[in-house]
């Protein structure tokens, strides 16, 4: 018998058939790439290498793995409740002296007394106290695993976001350099024309202002690149610094990719409920639900089996040793603690209700994040074509402005305006590409993609360090084996 409520998932009706028009527009059903490794959609070896390094070295993921191990040990504590809970062994030896008259005078002597005993107490689980405790610890263990999966989801999104922030800044820096060179030539021409008296100072100052303005944007882009390197270094478990392996080689300039569809292997409603943080929230509810049963078991009497084995002996001649075995049931009932017990049950129930509301909020927030990301992605895709046409028009405008100016049909101001427009449109185009990539990453993250890792739960170096301090038995190996078994194969979806 188990007192307390049996846990049932608290899914709201809307989650079973949830869909989003925006998500439907930006996704398609396909088998590859698997949503667990969605970053493969970019076909970028640098990104895949960074994610592999982050999986192996990121501190947050390591901590999440150690919390799984901690939860497994807590489960072991709960399972131990099924066995005798009170065990006590003792032994003693006592030397005694005595005086005994024998007719000629007092005679003194001594003797030893020996004793040993062993006691066992075993509380029978009539009301399911220990079964509910195991149920709670087991749910907490799986919640810790889901939290590690969520740490991987977050890590992979952060690495990809930071990587493409870096690539976007590099592209903007190249555009700024190219336009600065173009504007520098115009400035030098304006200087020559002003010195020869062919133009007034206004053209010279306007050309100079535009050139210096573009030049001033270069340090900002360089700073963004350095900061992105630092952020990536920390995500990879390194001290902040440059990443030589990501240096762009001449003639092999990286571009910000354009991906026109997100690939899913399941409907968004199912993916939403399988998000690691959503699963963790549900498992935390299950763990708390079982604790209500643990608290309710205090209403009922506790029945234990007690037993003692006692041996005693003496060194006195003729003294006999004794061996006694005592056993029987014991009943304990907290009859006068009803107020304390009922309020403890209420505390546990209130905590469960809090977790229920938190779970529902988590699901709603997940749906909002997914819908927002899909909406932003649609906008970025729509702007991509427009901005591409705009930058092509700006290039054509500059070419025409230069031609007309050289032929004497317009002033220098039109050339400056065309240069300014070209820089602005090229930069806007790259920024929008970066926003599109960021929205695609946000969509995959919102749907819970990216929880897969080839790394073990606890890395070998950490395992060895922990073994040197503590006797872990086979628990470290078992945890890593379970982690590997729980990770689906690359070709299937969970």
N, C-alpha and C positions, 0 to 999 in steps of 0.2 A: 504494500500500500504506500502511495505517495501523497502526502497532503500538499496543498498549494495548487496553483493553476498550471495547466499544461500550456506551453507557449504555442501560439498560432500567429503567423505573420500578419502584420497590420497593413496590408496593401489597400490603398484607396482605389475606388472603382476606376478612376480616370487613367490610372497607370497601366491597366491591362490592355487598353486599346489606344494609348497615346500616340499621336502622330503630329507632324509639323509640316506644313506646306513648304516652308523654307528649307527644311532638311531634305524633303523629297526632291527639291529642285537641284540640290548640290551633291546628292549622293547617287550611287548606283550599286547594285548587287553584283559582286564578283568574288572570286576565291583568293585572289592575290592583289596586293599584299595583305596579309593577315592583319586584322585590327590590333592584335597584340604587338605587332612590329610595323605599325603604320608608317614610320619614317622611311621605310623602303620605297614608298611611293615617289620619293624625290630622287631615287637612284644616285645618291651622293655618297661616295665611299668615305669622304672625310667625316660626314655626319655619322655614318654607321660606326666608324672607328671611335669617334668621340663618345658615343653612347655606350659602346663596349667598355671603354676606359672608365666612364662614370659608374657603370654597374659594378665594376670591380673595386672602385676606390672611394665612392661617395660616402661621406660620414653619416648622413641621414639614413641612407639605406642600410648601412651596417648596424646602426642603432635599432632600426626597425626589425632587422633579423635577430638581434640579441633579445628584443622584447618577445619575439616568438619563442625563443629558447626559455626565457623567464616564464612565460605562460605555460610552457610544457612542464617545467618543474613545478609550478603551482598545481597543475593537473595531477602530477604525481603525489603531491601532498594530499589532495582531495581523495585520490584513490586509496591512499593509506588508511583512510577512515573506515574502510571495510574490514580491516584487520584489528586485532586486539589493540586498544588505545592506551591501556595502562599496563606497563611492564616494569617490575621492580625486582632486583636481586640484591641480596645483602649477605655478608658473611662476617663473623666475629670470632675472636679468640680471647679468652679472659683467664688470667692466672690468679689464683686465690691462695692465701696462706691460712694456717690454722694452728692453734696450740692445743695439745692433748696430753694430759697427765698419764704416766704409765707406772706410777708407784715409786719410781726413783727420782722423779723430778719432771718438770714439764718438757714436752718434746714438740718441736715445731716442724711443720712440713708444708707442702704446697701441692696444688694440682691445677690442671688446665681444664677449661670448659670451652667446647667448640660448638659453633652453630652456623647454619646457612639456611637461607630461605629464598623462595622465588614466588612472586605474586603476579597474577594476570587478571586484567579486567577487560571485558569485551562487551561494548554496548551493542545490542541488537537493533538493527535498523527497521523497526516495526513501522515507523511513520515516514520513512524515506528521507530522513535528514541527510544522511551521507549520500544517498542516490541523487538528491537534488543538488548537493554541493558538487558532486562530480559533474552533473549536468551543467551547472553554472561554469565550472572551471573549463569544461570541454568547449562550451560556446565562447568563452573568453580566449581560449587557445586559437580557435578558428578566426575570431575577430582580430587577433594579433597578426595572423597570416594575411587577412584582408587588408589590414593597415600597412603591412609591408608592400603588398601589391599596389596600394594607393600611393605609397612613397615612390615606387617605380614609375607609376603614371605621371606623377608630378615631376620627377626628375627628368624623364625623357622629354616632356613638354618644355621644361626649362632649358635643357641642353639645345633642343631644336630651335626654340625661340631665340636664345642668345646667339646661336650660330648664324641664323639668318639675319638677326640684327647686325651682326658683324659684317655679313656679306652685303647687306643694304648700305651700311656706312661706307664700306669700301667702294661700292658702285657710285654712291653720291660723291665721294672724294675724287674719283676719276672724272666724273662729270664736272666738278668744280675746277679741277686742274685744266681740263680741256677748254672750258669756257674762259678761265683766267688767261690762258695762253692766247686765245682768240681776242679777248678784250685788251690784252697787253699790246698786241699788234696794232689795234685801232688807236690805243692811247699813244703809241710811238708815232703813228701817222699824224695824229692830231698835233703832237708836239712839233713835228717838222713843218706842217702847214701853218701853225701859229707863228713859228720863228721866221718863216718866209713871208709872213703877212697875208697869206691867202685866206685865213679864217680868223675869227675873233677868239678871245680867250674863253668864251662860254663853251664852245665845242671842246676845248682842251680840258676844262674843269669837269665837264660832264663825263667825258671819256675816262678821266682819272678817277672820278667818284665811282663809276660803275666798276672799273677794274679793281680798285681797292676794296669795294664792297664784296665782290666775289672772292677776292683773296682772303678777306677776313673770315669767310665761312670755312676755309680749309682747316685751321686749327681745331674748330669745333668737331669736324668729322674725324680728324686724327684722334681727338680725345675720346670720341665714341668708340673708335676701334680699340684703343688701349683699354678702356673700361670693359668692353665686351670680352677682350682677352682675359682680363682679370676675373670676370664673372665665370667664364668657362673654366679657368684654372681651378677655381674653388669647387665648382660642380664636379670636376674630375678628381678632386681630392688632392690638389696640388696647391702650393702657395701662389698668391697672385703673381702673374708674370706673363711674358709672351708665350705663344705657342708656335714654335718654329715649324711644326709639321703642317700648319695651315697657311704658311706664307705663300702668297700667290706668285707663281712663276711667270716671267715675262712671256707674252704670247698665249698664256693659258688663263686669262682673266675669268674669275668666277662671275656668274650672273645670278640674279635673283630669279628662282624658277617660277613658272606659271603652271599650276595644276588645275585642270578644269572640272575635276570630280573627286569626291571623297569615296573611298571604296569600303563598303560594309559587307559583313557576312550574315547579318541578322537585322531584324526590324529594330528601329530605335527604341520602342517600348521595352523590348527584352534587354537590349544593351544598357538602357538606363537603370534597370533593376539589378544588373550585374556589375554596375560600377563598384570598384572596390570599397569606396567610402560608404556607399549605400549598403553593401553587404556587411561591412563592419558595423554600421549603425543597427542593422537588423539583428546581428549576432550579439551585440551588446544588450539589446532588448531581451533576447533569449536568456542570456546570462543573468540579468536582473530578475526576470520572471522566476527562475529557479530559486533565487535567494528568498523570494516570498515563501516558498515551501520550506526552506531551511528555518525561517523565522517562525512559521506556523507550527513546526514540529515541537516547539517549546511549550505549546498548550497541553501536550500529552505527556504521560509518564515515560520516563526513560528506564528501560529494562536492560540490565547488564548481567552478565555471568561473571562471577568472581571466583577465583581459585588461588589457593596457596599451598606450597609444598615446603615443609620445614623439617630440617634435620638437626639434631643436637646430640652431643657426646661429651664424655668427660674422661680424664686420665686416671681417675680414681679406680683402684682395683675393684672389680666386681660391679662397677657402674655400667649400665646398659645404654646403648645409643637408641635414640628414638627417631622415627620418621612419621610425620603427620601430613595427611592430605586433607585439605578443607576446601569445600566448594559449594556454590549455591547461587541462586539468583539474588539480585538487588534491584529495588525499585526506587527511583527518585522522581518526585513530582513537585514542581514549583507552583503549588496551589495558591500561594499568596503573592505571586508576581504577575497576576493577570494584567494589571495596568501597564506594567513595563513591557510585557510580551505583546499585547495588542497594539501598543504604540510603535513598537519595533516593526510589526507587520505593516502598519500604516506607513511608516517611513519607507520601507522597501517598495510598497505599492506606489507611493508618490514618486519615487525615483523611476519606477517602470513607466509611469505615465509621462514623466519628463522625457525619457528616452523615446517614447512613442511619438510625442510631438516633434522631438528633434529629428527623428527618422523621417517623418512626413515632410518636415521643412527641408531636409537634405534632398529628398526626391524632387520636390518642387524646384529647389534651387538648381539641381542638375538639369531639369527640363528647361529652365530659363537660360542657363549657360549654353546649352546646345542650340536652342532656338536663336539666341542672340548671335552666337558664332556663325550660324548658317546665314542669318540675315546680313551680317557684316560681310560675309564672303560673297553673297550675291551682289551687294553694292560694289565691292572691290572688282569683281569680274566685269560688271557693267561699265565701270569707270576705266578699266584697262584698255578697252578698244577705243574709247573716246580720247583718253590721254595719249595713246599711241598715235592716233591720227593728229592730235594737237601738236605733238612734238615734230611729226613729219611736216606739218604745215608751218611750224616755227622755223624749221631748217630751210624750207623753201622761201619763206618770207625774208630770212636773212640773206639768202643768195640774191633775191631780187633787189633788196634794199642796197646791197653792195654794188650791184650792176647799175642801178639807177643813179646812185650817188657818183660813181665813177664817170658816168656820162653827163653829169651835171644837171640832172632833172629833179634832184631833191637835196635837202640839206643833210648834214651829218646826224642830226637828231633821229632820223628814221632808222639809220644803221644801229644806233645805240638802243633804240626801242626794240628792234628785232633781236639784238643780242640778249637783251634782258629777258625778252619773252622766251627765247630758246632755252636759256639756263633754267628759267622757272618751270617750263613744261617738261624738260628732261628730268629735272629733280622730282617734280610731282609724279611723273610716271614711275620712277624707281620707288618712291615712297609708297605709292599705291600697291606696287608689286609686293613690297615688304609687308604691307597691311594684309594683303590677300593671303600670304603665307602664314602670317600670325593668326588669322581667322581660321584657316584650315587646321592648324595645330590646335587651336582652342576648341574646335569642333570635335576632333579626335579625343582630346582630353575630356571634354564634357560627356562624351559617350563612354568614357572609361577605358579607352584604348591605351595600350602600351604597358601592360602589367608584366609582360614576359621578360625573363632574364635567364641567361645561360649560367650565371654565377650561382654558386651554392649559397645556402642561407648564411652560413658562417664560413669565412675564408680560412684556408689552411693555417695561415700564420696566427690568426686569432684563436683558432682551435688549439693550437700548440701552446700558446700563451696561457689559455684558461686551464688546460690540462696540468700545466706545471704548478698552478695554484691550488686546484681543487680536483677531487676525484669525480669526474663526470661519467664514469662508466662508458656505456655505449650511447649515451643520450646525444652527444654531439654528432656522432655518425648517423644515428637514427633521424635526427632533425634534418640533416643535409639530404639524406636519402628520401625523406618524405617531401622535402621541398622540390627535389628533382622529379619525383613521381607526380607531384601535383601540377607541375608545369606541363601544359599540353604540348603535343608535337607541333612543329612549325606548320604543318599542312592542314591543321584542323582548327576549329573554333570552339571555344569553351561554351 
